[in-house]
């Protein structure tokens, strides 16, 4: 059963919350981050992407970057921009985007739950990305970006959260990039104890987003255990920052594909090759085709949209990975037709998050790509089924929106 506990967050004052809060470090590059922080010395990007405060030729994994991150974090606290709560609290974090509401509980999860697979994963991680965040957490002595967790809905937890929202005033309430962000503090010891007790009855938590940050936080915790052989398990380094959302409030957006060429095939031969595994029909519409059901795909080629439907026998419906639309497209089209075997490394394929809209697929095909595929979104049930089976998703299977902002909650490791 899951461990989820209250903690003493370092967080911005109410007046500074909208200035400190920033998008996660991994959704923009360094140059984009430099532009985003112009005129705002308080942005948390100065902590999460501290290379923006150093010379442009600084290697982004240089020790100087992590030292600068620590210095910037310490300055936010020293200047009174961020304060630490006096006692352990939970925090309700509500986001509203395009009228869709998701409300999570901010707390600390256990590194042992990650190690013992109570917290379930669905992605592989890369060593270089892990090492970057290991260094960042270690130097800052803090988890600075929350892990996005999901759990199967629990009426008792939901009731407490809802009741607290209606009976208390929020500490933060602002709009950032069109997303409403509202935070309440649960500082009642009886209520925090009850929430921890209820999470103790939740069988599993699932990483929705943040696999690299999570793995890195766990490895820093393990490192601290080695450095402190007398630890008793209550130390803060045994836990990491997370926001847990009920599954029914979350939505995964489509994660679409664009490909540079047709692997030497002319249009007729290309469509004939696709027709071996898919029913291919031109939509006869000027509008982009958005798939309306699983196992259907949109394709944009030479200024026309097509609907592709996977034929029977092209996938194993009983296998939670093979029945994913991203797997069906990869195994029956991208690998055999385009000869793109490893989409993680092949430069002929790129991925476009659904937040950019299907028009972005058309634009890419006019600029630097030849073919685009629009996808039906992966579901939370798919994600959980794969994690429960101990399997991993193909790359670029899920795109979550809205993104959890960084800087609103910081968890110190001691």
N, C-alpha and C positions, 0 to 999 in steps of 0.2 A: 504494500500500500504506500501511497505517496506521502512524502514529507514536504510541507509548505509552511513556512514560518514568517512571522513578522520581523521587521528589522528597523534599525535607526537610519533612515535614508538621509543622505546629503542631497539637498534639493534647492532650487532657486527660491528666492523670496517671491511672494505673489506678484509683486510689481515687475519682476524681471523674468518671469517664466517664459513669456513669448519671445524674449530676446535671447535667452539661453538655449531653448529647445531647438534642435536641429535634426534634419534627416539622418538616417544611419550612415556611417562612414563608407559603406560599400555600395552605395547607389550613385556615387559620383566619383570622378577622378580628381586629382589634385588641382588641376587648373579650374575645373568647375567649382570646386570648393573655395578657391581663392576669390572667385567672382561672387559667390554666394555670401561671403562674410564681409564684403566691402561695406564700411560704415557701421559695422557691428562687432566691436571688440569682445562682446560677451558670448557670441555664438559658441555652442559646444563643439563645433568643428575645430576650434582651436585646440581642443583636447583630443578629439577622436581622429583628426587628420592634422597633427601638429606640424607636419612638413610645410604647411601653408605659411607658417611664420618663419621659415628658414629660406636660404637661397634656393632658387629653382633647380639648381643642379645637385641639390642634396639627395642622396640615395634614400628612398622612402623607408627603407628598413635599417637605416643607420641608427646607432645608439643615440645620436643627438636628437632624433625625432622623438624617441620615447622619453628622454630627459626633458625635452620641451613640453611634451604632453603632461608630465608630472608637474612641471613648473606652472603651466597654465591652469591645471586643476587646483593646485595649491593656492594660486592667486585668486581664483573665484571664491574660495573659502575665506582667505585672508581679507579680501576686500568687502566681505559681507554680501556678495552677490548670491552665494549659496550658503545655506545653514544646515546644521544636522539636528534632526529631531532628538528630543531628550529621552524618549523611550521607544521601544519597538512598536511599530505600527504596520498595518496593511494600508494599501492605497488603491482606491477604485479609479480606474483609468477608462473613461468612455470616449470613443471616437465616433463621429458621424460624418459619413462621406456619401454624397448623392442620396441622402435620406436613409441610408442603411446604417444601423447602429450596432456597434460591437462594444461590449463592456467587459473589461478584464480586471483581475485582481493582481496587484503588484506585490510580490513578496520574494522570498528566497527559497530556492529548491536545493535539494541535497546532491552533492557530488556522488554519494554512494548510490542514490537512486539512478543516476546516469550510468555508473559502473555496472550496477546489477540489472540494468534494462527495465527498471520500473519506469524510467523516462525513456521512451522509445524513439528510435531514429529511422529516417527513411532515405538518407543521403550519405554518400561517401564524402570525406573531407580531404583537402589537399594539405600536405605537410607545410608548404611555404606559407599558406594563408593562416594555418594554425599557429605557426611560430611567430608571425607578426602579432597576433592578438595575445599570445602567451607573453611576449615581451611587453606589450601595452598594459596588460593587467598587472604583470609583475612590477613594472616600474611605477605605475600609478598606485599600486597597492589597492586596487579597486576594480570592480566590474562597472564599466561606464555605459554599456549598452545592454538593454534587457533582452533576454531570450524569449521568443514568441512561442508559448506553449498552448496546447489545446487539451481539453478533457471532455469526456462524455457528460452531457448536461446533468446537473444535480440540483433538484428543486430546492433543497434546504440551503445550499450555498447561494443560489440565485435569489432566494427570498431575503436573506440577510443583506446582500448587496443592494437589492432594490429598496428595501426599507431604509437603509442608511442614506441612500441618495435622496429620498423624499423628505427625510427628517433633519438633514444637515446641509449647510451651505458649502459649495465647492471652494477649494483653495486656489485652483486655477480654472480659468475658462477663457479660451482664446481660439482664434481661427488661424491656421497656418496652411498655406497652399490649398485653400478651399476645404480643408478638413477641420471640423470642430473638435477641440481637445479639452476635456473637462476632467478634473481630478478632485476626489474627496479623500480626506484622511480618516482612517478608522483607528482611533487612539484609545478606545475602550478595551481594557485588558480582558474583560469577560468576553467581548465580541471577537477579539483576535484569537483568544484561546478556542472559542467555539469553531471559528473558521478553520483553524489548524486541525482540530479534531475531525471536522467533516472531510477535509482533504485527506486525512489519514484513512478514510474509508473509500477514497477514489483509487481504483485498481491501478490505473496507468495515467501518466501524462505523456503527451506526444509533442515532439519538436515540430512546430509548423514552419518556423523560419529561424535561422541563426545557428545552424549546425557548427560552423567554424568557431563562432564565439563561445558556444557551449562547450565544445571539446577543449578549447583553450582554457576556459575558466576551470574546468575539471583538472586539467594537467597542472595548472598553477596551484590548485588546492592540494593535489598529490605531492607537489614539490614542497609546499609548506609543511605538510605532514612529515616528510623526510627531515626537514630542518628543525622540526619540533617533535621529537620522538615521544615526548610525554603528553601529546595532545589527547583530549578526552572526547572529542567529537562535537563539543559545543562552540568551538572557536569559529569565527566568521569565515575563515578560509575553507571551511567544510561545506559552504553553501555558495550559491551564485544567484545573481539577479535575474528575475523572470517575471513575465506577465502571463497569467493563465486565463484563457478564454473558454467559455463553453462552446462546444463544436457547432451547435445550431445557430450561433450568431456570426460565424465566420463564412467567408466566401473566397474561393480561389478563382482568379481570373485566368483567361486563356493565355498561353505562352506560345507564340506563333513562330514559324520558321521562314527564313528567306535563304535562297540558294543561288549561287553566282552563275551557274550554267546548267545545261541539260546533258552534260556528260557526252557531248559530241553528237547527240541525236537531233534530227530535225523534228519539227512539231508533230508530224503524223507518226513517226516512229516512237517518239516520246509518249504520246497518248496511247499508242498501241501497247507499249511496255507497261504503262500504268493499268491498262484494262485487264491485264492478266489477274490482278488481285483486287481491283476496284471497279465498281460501276461508275463510269465517267459521263457526266451530263453537263452541257453548257447551260448556265443559268439564264442567258438572254436578258440580263439586267445590267444596268450601269452601276448599280449599287454593289458594294462589297458583299460577299456571301459569308454570313456568320452561321456556323453549324448549329443546328437546333437540337441535336441528339448525339449520344455517344456513337462512336464508330462512323461518323460522317465528318468530312473535311471540306474546307473551301480551298480552291487553287486559283491563283492569279497568274496568267500566262499570256503574254502578248496582248495586253489591255483587255483581256476577257476573263470573267470569273466562271469557274466550274464547280460543280458539287461532286465530291468523291464519296462513295459508300463502300466500305469494306465488304468483300464477298464472304460468304460462309466458308469456314475452313481455313481462313487466313490467320486465325489466332485461337488460343486456348482460353475459353471463357472461364475455366476453373482456376487459372493461374492469375493471381492479383496483379502481377507485373505485366504479363503477356497481353492481358485484356485492356490495358491502358491505351488510350488513343495515341499517346506519344510513342509507345512501343509498336503499335500496329503500323504507324506511319514509318517509323525507323526500319522495322524488319521487312516490310513489304514494298517500300518505296525508296527511302533515302539510302539504305545500304545497297539493294540490288540494282536500282535504276541509276542512282547518282554515283554509286561507288564511294559513298562517304561512310566509312566503317566506324570511325570514332568521332562523333560530333563534338566531343570536348576539345579536340585539338585541330580538326580539319578547318582550314581557313576559308573553305568554299561555302560554309554554312554559318548563319548568324541567327540570333534569337531576338524576338521583339515582344516585350511585355504588352499584355492586353490594354494596359492603361494608356498606351499611345494610340489606340484605335486602329481599325483595319485600313484606314487611309494611309497610315504609315507604311503598310505593306506595299501598296501601290506606288508610293513615293520611292521606296527603296528599289523597286523593280525599274523605275525610271532612271535611277542614279547609279547604282552599283551592283544590282542583282538581276536575275533573270526570272526566277519562279518564286512564288510565295505560297505558303500554306497557312490557312486559318484553322484554329483548333477549337474543339469543344473543351471547356475547362475540366480539369481533373477535380474530383469531388473529395471532400473530407473523409467520406467513407472509404474511398480508394486509398487515401493516404494512410488511414488507420489500419486497413486490412493488410497493406504491405508491411507496415511497421510491426503489426502483430505476428506476421509470418516470418519476421526476421530478415526481410528482403529489402532491397533499395530500389528507388525509382530511377529511371533513366535521367540524364541531365536535363535541366530546364523543363521540369514537369509542372511546376507550380509557380504562380505569381500572386502574392498576397498584397492587397491594398485595403485600407491605408497602411502605410508603414508606421511602426512604432517610433516615436520621436526619442532621440537620445538627449540626455542632460536633465530630464525631469526627475530622475531617480538615480542615485549613485550609491553603490554598496561597497563600503570599506571592508577590507579583509581582516582588519584588526582594530 
